[in-house]
Amino acid sequence: MSEEKKLTIELSKTNDVLLCKLSGWLDPNTSPELLEKIDLDGVKTLIVDMQGVEYVFSAGLRAFMQLQRALDAKGGTLSLIHVADTVRSIFEYTGFESMLEPKA
């Protein structure tokens, strides 16, 4: 029996910018929780700090796509920062690299 992976979500909002710090796994079990916790009401810019994210499954990519579409509809932006190379490669392989901050 495998151990269930967790996702920790910390949110802080300043004006129309929402910062979301994530750590853990973004998988089919944790992705709905992410979408449930992120309220885009009054948000123009969503910055997701991925420093503590160990892995992103397709369900996590779908969650980011839904957030991106919601922000696009109101002229907002989504940026993923501090993405580990292993997670970055998943985004690049699946064509989602436009969400990532440029590599320094």
Steps between C-alpha positions, in 0.01 A plus 500: 500500500652833394506810716265774385684812385390834641491853367551805721347825376580844646320803357566871544334783308624856448266721296427302182799263533453157655811306607451127542785299657478128433692203634447130448335318211246635253308188403139386441435506877650842575418699183130551588608641838722753319215615276266518798737715708600749230240777476569719196240760594675837471825332389685618187829323567543152645856408595552138597822431690584139413821474706368216716318308224650157447286379209212613277264245343270572204224596744728776631566623147124507442451706816755757381335506158161576663655779707675639190173504303313674784770767521522539120125568492552808717834615361701352786820298514628180658868454580668194647824582682778300671420187298741211558669361188319166530161674514604754233573215258141376541366843403739527205424148374124564507518845341412697814832685521334837432377495863856474634724789595802513268807314626756734654 
